[in-house]
Amino acid sequence: MTKKLLTLLLLIYPCLSLAAQDAAEIVKRANDKINGEKSSYSEMKMTIVRPDWERTLEFKNWTKGREYALTLITAPARDRGQSFLKRGSEMWSWNPTISRMIKLPPSMMSQGWMGSDYTNDDILNESSVVDDYIHELAGEEEIEGRLCYRIKMTAKEDAAVVWGHQVRWIDKDDYLFMKAELYDEDGYLVRTELGKNLKIMDGRLIPTILEIIPEDEEGHKTVVEIEKIEFNIPVEDDFFSQQNLKRVR
Amino acid sequence: MKLHILLLILFLFSLAAANGQDKTVQAELTGYINNMQTFIFEEPEGDWVTDNLIHNRLNLRLYAGSKLSFALEFRNRFFTGDMVSMDPTYAERLASDKGLLDLSTNIFSENSFILNSRIDRLWADLSLGPVQIRAGRQRINWGQTLIWNPNDIFNAYSYFDVDYPERPGSDAIRMQVYPDYSSSIELAAAMDGDENLTFAGLYRFNKWTYDIQFLAGIAEGEDIVFGTGWSGAFGSTSFRGEISWFHPVENFRDTTGTGLFTVGLDRGFSGKGMMQMQLMYCNKPFSFDAFDDFYSGNLSAKDLAFSEFSLFGSVSYPVSPLFNLSFSAIWYPDLKGFYAGPSVEISLAENLDFSFIWQHFNAELSNDRTRINLCFLRMKYSF
């Protein structure tokens, strides 16, 4: 009896771990497409859409690994020139109008801009979808006419993440994030993300529009549009400095 | 002397502009135009003093390659209303510039209106690797806390001046050296119109996830100053502080110094606003008897406190992303009084903002109970 159980476990276990590995591998491959490179430079436009108004924020973004990020706001006029530096878990902002650098508290990391559904944590290169979650393959589905893996991701207990669990749809051919559902710690759906407008940028196919749709709010969404992206730009760690926070253009 | 400095800066500007053919020279013009209506009254049913201000700010930047840059920023303000016609010193005060360079002019000054133009940034900046040198009128901001900044010895500002987010500049030479990504060593010297020299050095570094700074120097030609400041966090709450000690140079042994000690906490709630608190202690608070001192443009860092203890608190809450409501208050126990101010900010369009700011002061000045309300209505277009 015990032997049988053991055999069964031995039979099942490799399958389970294989599936888990596959799911993790799929997420990793998809993530590598956009975040996994050594460094990147991008120009993005974020539009907040509400039933009766819209506001747009434009910014330039330099990243290196997950540790370093520098963001410069280029529009609207009121906020232009403000910049943000992230190094590890520390973050600073620079306000050129008053020549003031402010060290931001960790709570600012999750503050959205103008009620955007996108948070600083998202802009400044977020927690890791690869390392901070346990992945599980949960079928296949077609999204926007492309066949996708459906993967359930549960946050690891010690991970400092905003989401309790996520479901992500990843394109089977090109490993692109086509859709994600993000759930809070109590298991309620908080927002849905959709990847759209696939284009080749810097030699690779990526969704250039990301739509973030909060749950239970009719007519609300945030649209992030990648206007330009370059991967593996030559950039030293020194670039992500307080000196450059004040100088970057 | 003053003229020479001005000519030198203009020369550097034209030099950079002459290189206009060069692709590396880039110019940038930004600014805003706003219209602000002010109402001042003791009681709503009593007399009102009303003023209107049309205010245009222009910020011009010139980048010549990656090492040299120049700035010229000025504000043109057109004043009309009761203060202009009733206060005989108003025009004169607007035209006066406390800096080494006199860069404020009343282009028109009549009974019922004044047009004033004031340059508050005019600098040339050279960056060579980790070294940055900036000369001219500039803002040297050494503050760490968010409300009162005793470390801000070059140009302290009045918290109550709602229509001057840029804050004044000082005429200075400043060198900054960045030994690594999160530390800097600074030396700066500034002179005001009375040729009082402020000269100081600052060392800032990052340790135990705190930004920490130490400074020492001479403030306004009369005090030796030592200071320290920090910014960090307990969990999700920021913890910031500044301490400065001013001691007169003259009669060093026979005099006592002025110390300011302030600590503040602030915290943001994801999408649900901000809370701030700050406490300041000063052993020798600035004694003022005229209400105007609240607003006087070039306050010194030494004169920030009006009461031995001052306590500030504020909350701000976005009712909607376009509609922000905030309330702040300061308690001044020695003045047996307080300041309280609600404000509303509304984003009307992409670059158009409306603000309503109400400031209420209630304090005992020269044994008289003084109540003053100031209301500001402002429409601002940024470009």
Contacts between the chains, C-beta under 8 A, distances in Angstrom:
chain1	res1	chain2	res2	distance
A	48	B	321	6.9
A	50	B	321	7.5
A	53	B	322	6.6
A	55	B	321	7.5
A	55	B	322	7.7
A	55	B	347	7.0
A	55	B	350	6.3
A	56	B	350	6.9
A	76	B	350	5.6
A	76	B	351	5.8
A	76	B	382	7.1
A	77	B	30	6.4
A	77	B	32	7.5
A	77	B	351	5.2
A	77	B	382	3.9
A	77	B	383	5.2
A	78	B	32	7.9
A	78	B	351	6.6
A	78	B	353	6.9
A	78	B	382	4.4
A	80	B	30	6.6
A	81	B	30	7.8
A	87	B	181	6.8
A	87	B	182	7.4
A	89	B	209	7.4
A	90	B	206	7.4
A	90	B	209	5.9
A	92	B	211	8.0
A	97	B	165	5.9
A	97	B	166	5.4
A	98	B	139	6.4
A	98	B	141	6.1
A	98	B	165	6.8
A	98	B	166	6.3
A	98	B	167	5.6
A	99	B	138	7.4
A	99	B	139	4.5
A	99	B	140	7.3
A	99	B	141	4.5
A	100	B	141	4.7
A	100	B	143	6.6
A	102	B	146	7.8
A	102	B	231	7.4
A	103	B	211	5.0
A	103	B	231	3.9
A	103	B	232	7.0
A	103	B	233	7.9
A	103	B	238	7.2
A	103	B	240	7.8
A	104	B	238	7.5
A	105	B	233	4.6
A	105	B	236	5.8
A	105	B	237	6.2
A	105	B	238	3.9
A	105	B	266	6.9
A	105	B	267	6.2
A	105	B	268	6.7
A	106	B	233	5.9
A	106	B	235	7.3
A	106	B	236	5.1
A	107	B	236	3.6
A	107	B	237	7.2
A	107	B	267	5.5
A	107	B	268	4.8
A	107	B	269	7.1
A	107	B	270	7.2
A	108	B	268	5.0
A	110	B	270	4.4
A	111	B	268	4.9
A	111	B	270	5.6
A	111	B	271	6.8
A	112	B	270	7.0
A	112	B	271	5.2
A	114	B	321	4.6
A	114	B	322	7.6
A	114	B	347	7.6
A	115	B	271	6.2
A	115	B	318	6.4
A	115	B	320	7.1
A	115	B	321	2.8
A	116	B	321	7.7
A	119	B	270	7.1
A	237	B	181	7.5
A	238	B	181	6.5
A	240	B	181	6.5
A	241	B	178	6.5
A	241	B	180	7.4
A	241	B	181	3.7
A	241	B	182	7.3
A	242	B	178	6.9
A	242	B	181	6.4
A	242	B	182	5.7
A	242	B	184	6.8
A	243	B	130	6.8
A	243	B	132	7.3
A	243	B	176	7.9
A	243	B	178	4.1
A	243	B	181	7.6
A	243	B	184	7.4
A	247	B	127	6.8
A	249	B	63	7.2
